[in-house]
Amino acid sequence: MDERDFFNETTEQRTHNLTCPRCGQPADYKVTWVVRRKRAQVPRGADERDRARFAKAQSYMVRRDDKLQCANIRCRKPFEITTLQSLAFLMD
């Protein structure tokens, strides 16, 4: 079985307060995340090895956006998101 069979996948936008490295102004930005939530039960056709992998699986989020544009009208330069982790586990 593939790992994707264990999760329901959705995309979400979450607001984070980030600071532009060029102008230094903090602002709230919407960052897109791919959210993979663990399913309630093991998919059909799973063998013992798949059941063991399913028991260890956790819900998690992967950051989709790597760059954002500064919200300051005078700056408007793109910058990389370095202060947010690219992977975050969810506590359900």
VEXTIVO-54574 format. One line per field, with one value per residue (C-alpha): x, y, z. Coordinates in pm, whole numbers, plus 32768, in hexadecimal, padded with zeros to 4 digits. Layout:
// VEXTIVO-54574
X <- [X:...]
Y <- [Y:...]
Z <- [Z:...]
END
This chain:
// VEXTIVO-54574
X <- [8000:8067:8084:7F75:7E76:7E98:7E41:7D33:7DDF:7D60:7DF8:7DD0:7E42:7EBD:7F1F:8080:812B:826F:8371:83FF:857C:85B0:84D3:84A9:8331:8261:8113:8016:8039:7F62:8038:7FB0:7FDB:7F8D:7EE4:7EE8:7E05:7E16:7CE2:7C09:7C52:7D43:7CEF:7C6B:7D64:7E71:7F5C:8012:8131:803C:7F7E:80C3:8114:7FB2:7FD2:810E:8082:8033:7F72:8056:806A:8160:819A:814E:81C1:8336:8330:824A:8233:8266:8123:81CA:8160:82B8:8376:82A6:83DD:83BE:8463:8493:83E2:84FC:845E:834C:838C:8336:829C:81C6:811E:7FB7:7F34:7DD7]
Y <- [8000:8163:8260:8338:8224:8264:83DA:84CD:85F1:875A:88B3:89C8:8B2D:8B98:8CF5:8D2A:8E66:8E84:8F97:9002:8FE1:910E:921D:9182:91B7:90A3:9047:8F2D:8E48:8D26:8BF1:8AC1:896E:880D:8761:85E5:855A:83ED:8323:8287:8120:8050:8047:7F04:7E07:7E60:7D4D:7D3C:7E17:7F24:7F10:7F4D:807B:8101:80E4:81BC:82C0:8420:8544:8656:8795:87E9:8955:8992:8AFD:8B44:8CB6:8DD7:8F3D:904F:90F6:924D:931F:93C3:9279:916A:9091:8F15:8E65:8CFC:8C72:8C08:8C2D:8B27:89B5:8903:87D8:87DC:86BA:86EB:868E:85FA]
Z <- [8000:7FC1:80DD:803C:807E:81F6:81E5:8173:80C6:80C0:8091:8193:81B2:8306:8375:83FB:8472:83A9:8383:8233:823F:8158:81EF:834B:835F:8402:8365:835F:8231:81BD:8189:80CF:8175:80FC:8223:8236:8345:83A6:8349:8455:83F0:8324:81AD:8117:8097:8195:820C:835C:82E9:8273:83BE:847D:83A0:83D2:854D:8546:8453:84D5:8441:83BA:82EA:81D4:8175:8005:7FE8:7FE3:7F89:7FE0:7F6D:8070:80DF:80FE:7FD1:7FB4:7FBF:7F0E:7EE6:7EEF:8015:807B:81AB:8291:83E9:83B8:83B6:8273:8329:8462:8514:8587:86DC:86AE]
END
